[in-house]
Amino acid sequence: MLWVMLILMLVLLLAGFPMLVPLIAGALFLLLTQYDFLQPSILVQQMIGGLEPVVLTAVPMFILAADIMIKGQTSQRLLDFVSALVGHVRGGLPITTALACTLFGAVSGSTQATVVAMGKPLRPRMLEAGYSDRFTIALIINASDIALLIPPSIGMIIYGVVSKTSVGELFIAGIGPGLLILALFSAYAYVLSWKQGIPVLPKANWQARGQALKSAILPMGFPVIIIGGIYSGLFSPTEAASISVAYALILEMLIFRAVKWGDLAEIALSTGLITAVVFLLVAAGSAFSWMISFARLPEYLLGDWVASLVATPWKLLVLLSIAYFIGCMFVDPIVVILILTPIFAPVIDAAGIDPVLVGTLVTLQAAIGSATPPFGCDIFTAVAIFRRPYLEVIRGTPPFIAILLLATLLLIFFPQIALFLPELAMR
């Protein structure tokens, strides 16, 4: 019956149904065919229960804060600051792009928001400087994925809820890997610019740098508030999300005056639509996860072969990374987290692997999958906003995917990259 369920879900997905339908249909099929003594209403209870964790209230708050900043001036001010700081070095423009995407990710937590906010102003600059369009688009969509690692991260919130891992520790653990990927992307951009002989930009004087810093100092308060507040124990991730919304409103409406009262309805509608999609997926995923756990499918799917990997944790982490990476290539990362996490949880617990390390690895695979063909969500965002063909958008992605996979291996074999800051701050 397991294979029939999987085929049913695949058929529904290929027929064009949203992922919500295959998840519910799969769980309902398993319940009706194998456990007819259970009432179907129990799946509704699990869906409602899946939305009960208080930390989920952080999701719409971070989405709302990102929408306010996209409407306002935050992204442009961050971009101007980074450009004045490093724009003159070899590979300055792509390094500026990677760093600006990282900074905006640290205030928005959304990969797609980062593609839109950073991609529109940066792509014309890079094309004018002599970089190819395929490299430019690939850099933007892959650098934007650092937003899933640098807090706030919606992916980490979902993983924390499903696995019952501290979201605060996950947030702080993502900083090290995020900065590592930024450094690797910057090194690649430097070497590519040197090989192609791309000229450097004029160096900004200290007065221009000071003006850019003054302009960006308030937007850079977002990561300070979120990371500093959680790090110090002053407030929880959920409270940090609410504070980020208040800070965004004060910044964009009262100080920058870029967002008007009339814009709030449009912003709220955008936030509501995205939040509804995320929460429906979480609810359906919770019901599906409960059903496969009740049916003991993890033991059936993993078997003795995977259980034998408990003695060699690095092999287990490699297998986990491969599973999430492949899953995120085809399905929305949130769905993959909801489905695979309950399957791997028993083996991870038995191996005694730090759940924060596992959560960081899972989030990294979600980041890679967001920009990996065939169905990475950031690829389709780039297709829409840059109005370029799908094949052209994905042509430049292989080098960046290779860099992200290298970062995965480094994280597996050097876990302190992720665990150093949580151990220092919260343990």
Summary of the structure (lengths in Angstrom):
residues: 427
radius of gyration: 21.7
end to end distance: 44.6
largest distance: 74.7
contacts: 1548
relative contact order: 0.15
helix: 81%
strand: 0%
